[in-house]
Amino acid sequence: MLGCRDFRVLLAARLASQIAEGAFLAAVFNAVVFLPESQSTVRGFAVATALTLLPFSLLEPVAGVFVDRWPRRAILVVLPLVRAAAALLLLPALGAVALVYAGTFIVFSANRIFQATSTAVIPRVVGAAEEDVPEPGKAPDDALLFTANTLTSVTGTVALFGGMTAGGIIATAVGTWAVIALSVTMWAATAAVSARLSSALPPKKSARALRGELAVVVVDLADGFRRIGRTPAALAPVLTVAVGQFLQVMIIATVLVVIEEDLGGGLVSFSGLVGAGGVGVFVGFLTAGVLRSLMPNRLLIGAAFVLAAAALIPAIVTVDALALALTFGAVLLGASYGWTRVPADTLAQGAVPDRYRGRVFTAIDLGFNTARVLGALAAVAVVPLLGPRTTIIVVAALFLLWAPVVPLWLRGRR
């Protein structure tokens, strides 16, 4: 897998991009969640989540159509530079809320389009699916895609957590401006690395239709959604990852309350837990391949939800070692994400033709981020009503209830 030059380039670009995103996310959390004293922790978390994800969700529906029509190498080069420029605009305006929101809007909207593009081109850079429409009964090399998705999605998530951990430490020790400078540097590196792709990765659909009315874009996007809806092998895992993201964000909001109210911590404490989650994702990366050899993708996704429920048990039963319980739970939750996302992406990529992948993975990212925003908003109502411990119990029960959904949904399907 790593013997493929273009895949190594794509992997390096994604890692640099994820480090920058994590660091910038720490800067946003520091400015919106931990510094203000006029709002509750869970409400501040909801604001930060909406600020970083909802703007992207509003713009994303048209993005995948462009991804399917523009040279994808150009997208991977230009978007990191757009993010770097937007982040630089924040430096003289950290005290101006409106400008911070505007800069964050641009940064995270462009970032998710970058992620959708890089995910869509994986089958082409590894040579797993050269045909536009798979022959009946023939799918792209599942094992090859599984390995590629493990190295990109999971290690990229580790880089994201690492960037946020470093960002939290730097923001506390030096200042938010230093974190922004780190992000800008890493995004510039992302663009430079992406430019080394040997192919322009030209689209298989002409850009001519873009000269028409917006209705064409809407029709094409709807076509992508219909493709997901008609493909159970893509719909089932995608929906399941969205459910998992909803529940995990509720846990994150609950943990933030515990950190500030029970442990008296701040951004550094939260970043430490994020780092523990990154370790867990790496553990998920190390074990997913082994587990994949023992069970099909659909069963691995079900096992991931059982693991997520188990991750919450220490925080439910402990009293005197709450910080240790939260850290251990973060590691297991990270591992469960690795077990879920890699097989889910693999199932979706193998079931969707190349000409739809940009739109499909744009829709997938849209669903994931919408689920995260909804999870944060749900936490605003649920955590104060039920309290942290009861909220964790409810979420653990929901993880267990959803665990058999994908195994049963895709049973007997190829």
C-alpha positions as CSV (number, residue, x, y, z in Angstrom):
1,M,0.0,0.0,0.0
2,L,2.7,2.5,1.0
3,G,4.6,1.5,-2.1
4,C,2.2,3.6,-4.2
5,R,3.7,7.0,-4.5
6,D,0.4,8.9,-5.0
7,F,-1.1,7.3,-2.0
8,R,1.9,8.3,0.2
9,V,1.4,11.9,-1.1
10,L,-2.3,11.9,-0.4
11,L,-1.7,10.4,3.1
12,A,0.9,13.0,4.0
13,A,-1.4,15.8,2.8
14,R,-4.3,14.5,4.9
15,L,-2.1,14.2,8.0
16,A,-0.8,17.8,7.6
17,S,-4.4,19.0,7.1
18,Q,-5.7,17.2,10.1
19,I,-3.0,18.5,12.4
20,A,-3.8,22.0,11.3
21,E,-7.5,21.5,11.7
22,G,-7.0,20.1,15.2
23,A,-4.8,23.0,16.3
24,F,-7.3,25.5,14.9
25,L,-10.2,23.7,16.6
26,A,-8.3,24.1,19.9
27,A,-8.0,27.9,19.3
28,V,-11.8,28.1,18.6
29,F,-12.6,26.1,21.8
30,N,-10.3,28.4,23.8
31,A,-12.1,31.5,22.5
32,V,-15.7,30.3,22.6
33,V,-15.9,27.6,25.4
34,F,-13.3,28.2,28.1
35,L,-12.7,31.9,28.1
36,P,-16.3,33.3,28.2
37,E,-17.8,33.5,31.7
38,S,-21.3,34.5,30.6
39,Q,-22.6,31.1,29.5
40,S,-22.7,27.5,30.7
41,T,-20.1,25.0,29.6
42,V,-22.5,22.9,27.6
43,R,-24.0,25.9,25.9
44,G,-20.5,27.2,24.9
45,F,-19.7,23.7,23.5
46,A,-22.9,23.8,21.4
47,V,-21.9,27.2,20.1
48,A,-18.4,26.0,19.2
49,T,-19.8,22.9,17.6
50,A,-22.3,24.8,15.5
51,L,-19.7,27.4,14.6
52,T,-17.3,24.8,13.3
53,L,-19.7,22.4,11.7
54,L,-23.0,24.0,10.8
55,P,-21.7,26.6,8.3
56,F,-20.0,23.7,6.5
57,S,-23.3,21.8,6.5
58,L,-25.1,24.8,4.9
59,L,-22.6,25.1,2.0
60,E,-21.7,21.4,1.6
61,P,-24.7,20.3,-0.5
62,V,-23.3,21.8,-3.7
63,A,-19.7,21.0,-3.0
64,G,-19.7,17.4,-4.1
65,V,-21.0,18.3,-7.5
66,F,-18.0,20.4,-8.0
67,V,-15.7,17.7,-6.7
68,D,-17.1,15.4,-9.4
69,R,-16.4,17.9,-12.1
70,W,-13.1,19.7,-11.2
71,P,-9.6,18.3,-11.3
72,R,-9.3,17.0,-7.8
73,R,-5.6,17.7,-7.4
74,A,-6.4,21.4,-7.9
75,I,-9.0,21.2,-5.2
76,L,-6.5,19.6,-2.8
77,V,-3.9,22.4,-3.5
78,V,-6.2,25.4,-3.5
79,L,-8.4,24.7,-0.4
80,P,-5.6,24.5,2.1
81,L,-4.3,27.9,0.9
82,V,-7.8,29.3,1.3
83,R,-7.9,28.1,4.9
84,A,-4.5,29.5,5.6
85,A,-5.5,32.9,4.3
86,A,-8.8,32.9,6.4
87,A,-6.9,31.9,9.5
88,L,-4.4,34.7,9.0
89,L,-7.3,37.2,8.9
90,L,-8.1,36.2,12.5
91,L,-4.8,37.2,14.0
92,P,-5.5,40.9,14.3
93,A,-9.2,40.3,15.2
94,L,-9.2,37.7,18.0
95,G,-11.2,40.0,20.2
96,A,-13.9,40.7,17.5
97,V,-16.5,37.9,17.7
98,A,-18.0,38.5,14.3
99,L,-14.6,38.3,12.5
100,V,-13.7,35.2,14.5
101,Y,-17.0,33.6,13.4
102,A,-16.5,34.6,9.8
103,G,-12.9,33.2,9.6
104,T,-14.0,30.0,11.3
105,F,-16.8,29.7,8.8
106,I,-14.4,29.8,5.9
107,V,-11.8,27.5,7.5
108,F,-14.1,24.6,8.4
109,S,-16.3,24.8,5.3
110,A,-13.2,24.5,3.0
111,N,-11.7,21.9,5.3
112,R,-14.6,19.5,4.9
113,I,-14.7,19.9,1.2
114,F,-11.0,19.0,1.2
115,Q,-11.8,15.8,3.2
116,A,-14.6,14.8,0.8
117,T,-12.3,15.2,-2.1
118,S,-9.4,13.2,-0.6
119,T,-11.8,10.4,0.4
120,A,-13.3,10.3,-3.1
121,V,-10.0,9.9,-4.9
122,I,-8.6,7.0,-2.7
123,P,-9.8,4.2,-5.0
124,R,-8.1,5.9,-7.9
125,V,-4.7,6.6,-6.3
126,V,-4.5,3.0,-5.0
127,G,-5.8,1.5,-8.3
128,A,-8.6,-0.3,-6.5
129,A,-11.4,0.7,-8.9
130,E,-10.5,1.9,-12.4
131,E,-13.9,1.3,-13.9
132,D,-16.6,3.9,-13.7
133,V,-19.4,1.5,-13.1
134,P,-18.5,-1.8,-11.5
135,E,-19.5,-4.9,-13.5
136,P,-22.4,-6.9,-12.1
137,G,-21.2,-9.0,-9.2
138,K,-17.8,-7.3,-9.2
139,A,-16.7,-4.7,-6.6
140,P,-13.5,-2.8,-6.1
141,D,-10.8,-4.7,-4.1
142,D,-12.3,-4.6,-0.7
143,A,-9.1,-5.6,1.2
144,L,-7.1,-2.9,-0.6
145,L,-9.7,-0.2,0.1
146,F,-9.9,-1.3,3.7
147,T,-6.2,-0.9,4.2
148,A,-6.2,2.5,2.4
149,N,-9.1,3.8,4.5
150,T,-7.4,2.5,7.7
151,L,-4.2,4.5,6.9
152,T,-6.1,7.7,5.9
153,S,-9.2,8.0,7.9
154,V,-7.9,6.6,11.2
155,T,-4.4,8.0,11.2
156,G,-5.9,11.3,10.0
157,T,-8.1,11.3,13.0
158,V,-5.0,10.6,15.2
159,A,-3.4,13.6,13.6
160,L,-6.5,15.7,14.3
161,F,-6.5,14.7,18.0
162,G,-2.7,15.3,18.2
163,G,-3.1,18.8,16.7
164,M,-5.8,19.7,19.1
165,T,-3.8,18.4,22.1
166,A,-0.8,20.5,21.0
167,G,-3.0,23.4,20.2
168,G,-4.5,23.3,23.8
169,I,-1.0,23.3,25.3
170,I,0.3,26.1,23.1
171,A,-2.8,28.3,23.5
172,T,-2.5,28.1,27.3
173,A,1.3,28.6,27.4
174,V,1.8,31.1,24.6
175,G,-1.5,32.3,23.3
176,T,-4.1,31.7,20.6
177,W,-2.1,33.5,18.0
178,A,0.6,30.9,18.1
179,V,-1.9,28.1,17.5
180,I,-3.2,30.0,14.5
181,A,0.4,30.3,13.2
182,L,0.9,26.6,13.5
183,S,-2.3,25.9,11.6
184,V,-1.3,28.3,8.8
185,T,2.1,26.6,8.5
186,M,0.6,23.1,8.3
187,W,-2.0,24.1,5.7
188,A,0.7,25.6,3.5
189,A,2.6,22.3,3.8
190,T,-0.7,20.5,2.8
191,A,-0.9,22.5,-0.4
192,A,2.8,21.9,-1.3
193,V,2.5,18.1,-0.7
194,S,-0.8,17.8,-2.7
195,A,0.8,19.5,-5.7
196,R,3.2,16.5,-5.9
197,L,0.4,14.2,-7.0
198,S,1.5,12.7,-10.3
199,S,-2.0,13.0,-11.9
200,A,-4.4,15.9,-12.0
201,L,-7.1,13.4,-11.1
202,P,-9.4,14.7,-13.8
203,P,-13.2,14.3,-13.2
204,K,-15.1,11.7,-15.2
205,K,-17.9,14.2,-15.7
206,S,-17.7,17.4,-17.7
207,A,-17.8,20.8,-16.0
208,R,-19.9,22.1,-18.9
209,A,-23.1,21.6,-17.0
210,L,-21.9,24.1,-14.3
211,R,-22.5,26.9,-16.8
212,G,-26.2,26.2,-16.5
213,E,-28.6,27.1,-13.8
214,L,-28.3,26.1,-10.1
215,A,-31.1,23.7,-10.7
216,V,-28.6,21.4,-12.5
217,V,-26.4,21.3,-9.3
218,V,-29.5,20.5,-7.2
219,V,-30.6,17.7,-9.5
220,D,-27.1,16.1,-9.6
221,L,-26.8,16.3,-5.8
222,A,-30.3,14.7,-5.4
223,D,-29.0,12.0,-7.8
224,G,-26.1,11.3,-5.3
225,F,-28.6,11.1,-2.4
226,R,-30.7,8.7,-4.4
227,R,-27.7,6.6,-5.1
228,I,-27.0,6.3,-1.3
229,G,-30.7,5.5,-0.7
230,R,-30.8,2.8,-3.3
231,T,-27.5,1.2,-2.0
232,P,-28.0,-0.5,1.4
233,A,-24.3,-1.4,1.5
234,A,-23.6,2.4,1.6
235,L,-26.7,3.6,3.5
236,A,-26.6,1.3,6.5
237,P,-22.9,2.0,7.5
238,V,-23.2,5.7,6.7
239,L,-26.3,6.1,8.9
240,T,-24.7,4.2,11.6
241,V,-21.6,6.4,11.7
242,A,-23.9,9.4,11.9
243,V,-25.7,7.9,14.9
244,G,-22.4,7.1,16.5
245,Q,-21.2,10.7,16.0
246,F,-24.5,12.1,17.6
247,L,-23.9,9.9,20.7
248,Q,-20.2,10.7,21.0
249,V,-20.8,14.4,20.8
250,M,-23.3,14.1,23.6
251,I,-20.6,12.4,25.7
252,I,-18.1,15.1,24.8
253,A,-20.5,17.8,26.0
254,T,-21.1,15.8,29.2
255,V,-17.3,15.4,29.8
256,L,-16.8,19.1,29.4
257,V,-19.3,19.7,32.2
258,V,-17.5,17.2,34.4
259,I,-14.1,18.7,33.7
260,E,-15.1,22.2,34.6
261,E,-17.6,21.6,37.4
262,D,-16.2,18.4,39.1
263,L,-12.5,18.4,38.2
264,G,-11.9,22.2,37.9
265,G,-10.0,21.8,34.7
266,G,-9.8,23.8,31.5
267,L,-8.6,23.6,27.9
268,V,-5.4,21.7,28.8
269,S,-7.4,19.0,30.7
270,F,-9.9,18.8,27.8
271,S,-7.0,18.6,25.3
272,G,-5.5,15.8,27.3
273,L,-8.7,13.8,27.0
274,V,-8.7,14.5,23.3
275,G,-5.2,13.2,23.1
276,A,-6.3,10.0,24.9
277,G,-9.0,9.7,22.3
278,G,-6.4,10.0,19.6
279,V,-4.5,7.1,21.2
280,G,-7.7,5.1,21.1
281,V,-8.1,5.8,17.4
282,F,-4.6,4.6,16.8
283,V,-5.4,1.4,18.8
284,G,-8.5,1.1,16.6
285,F,-6.2,1.4,13.5
286,L,-3.9,-1.3,14.8
287,T,-6.7,-3.7,15.6
288,A,-9.2,-3.1,12.8
289,G,-7.2,-5.0,10.2
290,V,-6.8,-8.0,12.5
291,L,-10.5,-8.0,13.3
292,R,-11.4,-7.5,9.7
293,S,-9.7,-10.8,9.0
294,L,-11.9,-12.5,11.5
295,M,-15.3,-10.9,10.7
296,P,-17.0,-9.0,7.8
297,N,-17.3,-5.2,7.8
298,R,-20.9,-5.2,9.0
299,L,-20.0,-7.3,12.1
300,L,-17.0,-5.1,12.9
301,I,-19.3,-2.0,12.9
302,G,-21.6,-3.7,15.4
303,A,-18.7,-4.7,17.6
304,A,-17.6,-1.0,17.6
305,F,-20.9,0.1,19.1
306,V,-20.6,-2.6,21.8
307,L,-17.1,-1.3,22.6
308,A,-18.4,2.3,22.7
309,A,-21.0,1.3,25.3
310,A,-18.3,-0.5,27.3
311,A,-16.1,2.6,27.2
312,L,-18.7,4.5,29.3
313,I,-18.9,1.9,32.1
314,P,-15.9,3.2,34.1
315,A,-17.3,6.8,34.2
316,I,-20.7,5.4,35.4
317,V,-19.5,3.3,38.3
318,T,-16.4,5.2,39.6
319,V,-16.4,7.9,42.2
320,D,-12.9,8.5,43.4
321,A,-11.0,8.1,40.2
322,L,-13.2,10.1,37.8
323,A,-10.3,11.6,35.8
324,L,-8.8,8.1,35.2
325,A,-12.1,6.7,34.2
326,L,-12.7,9.5,31.7
327,T,-9.2,9.0,30.2
328,F,-9.7,5.2,29.9
329,G,-13.2,5.7,28.4
330,A,-11.7,8.2,25.8
331,V,-9.2,5.6,24.7
332,L,-12.0,3.0,24.1
333,L,-14.3,5.5,22.4
334,G,-11.5,6.4,20.1
335,A,-10.9,2.8,19.2
336,S,-14.6,2.3,18.5
337,Y,-14.5,5.2,16.0
338,G,-11.7,3.5,14.2
339,W,-13.6,0.2,14.1
340,T,-16.7,2.0,12.7
341,R,-15.4,4.6,10.2
342,V,-12.9,2.4,8.3
343,P,-15.3,-0.4,7.4
344,A,-18.1,2.1,6.8
345,D,-16.1,4.0,4.2
346,T,-15.0,0.8,2.7
347,L,-18.5,-0.4,2.2
348,A,-19.6,2.9,0.7
349,Q,-16.7,3.1,-1.7
350,G,-17.2,-0.4,-2.9
351,A,-20.9,0.1,-3.5
352,V,-20.7,3.5,-5.3
353,P,-19.4,4.1,-8.9
354,D,-16.6,6.7,-9.2
355,R,-18.7,9.3,-11.0
356,Y,-20.9,9.5,-7.9
357,R,-18.2,9.4,-5.2
358,G,-17.6,13.1,-4.8
359,R,-21.3,13.7,-4.3
360,V,-21.8,10.7,-2.1
361,F,-18.9,11.5,0.2
362,T,-19.9,15.1,0.3
363,A,-23.4,13.9,1.4
364,I,-21.8,11.6,3.9
365,D,-19.7,14.4,5.5
366,L,-22.8,16.6,5.5
367,G,-24.7,13.9,7.5
368,F,-21.9,13.3,9.9
369,N,-21.5,16.9,10.8
370,T,-25.2,17.6,11.0
371,A,-25.3,14.6,13.4
372,R,-22.6,16.2,15.5
373,V,-24.4,19.6,15.7
374,L,-27.7,17.8,16.6
375,G,-25.8,15.9,19.3
376,A,-24.4,19.2,20.8
377,L,-27.9,20.8,20.7
378,A,-29.4,17.7,22.4
379,A,-26.8,17.9,25.1
380,V,-27.9,21.5,25.9
381,A,-31.3,20.2,26.9
382,V,-30.4,16.7,28.2
383,V,-27.3,17.2,30.4
384,P,-28.8,19.9,32.7
385,L,-32.0,17.9,32.9
386,L,-30.6,14.4,33.6
387,G,-27.2,15.3,35.0
388,P,-23.8,14.0,33.7
389,R,-24.0,10.4,35.1
390,T,-27.6,9.7,34.0
391,T,-26.8,11.1,30.5
392,I,-23.8,8.8,30.2
393,I,-26.0,5.8,31.2
394,V,-28.7,6.7,28.6
395,V,-26.0,7.1,25.8
396,A,-24.4,3.8,26.7
397,A,-27.8,2.1,26.4
398,L,-28.4,3.7,23.0
399,F,-25.0,2.4,21.8
400,L,-26.0,-1.1,22.8
401,L,-29.4,-0.8,21.1
402,W,-27.9,0.3,17.8
403,A,-25.1,-2.3,17.8
404,P,-27.1,-5.0,15.9
405,V,-28.6,-2.6,13.3
406,V,-25.9,-2.9,10.6
407,P,-25.3,-6.7,11.0
408,L,-29.0,-7.3,10.6
409,W,-29.6,-4.8,7.9
410,L,-26.8,-6.1,5.6
411,R,-27.2,-9.8,6.5
412,G,-27.0,-11.8,3.3
413,R,-26.2,-8.8,1.1
414,R,-23.0,-8.5,-0.9
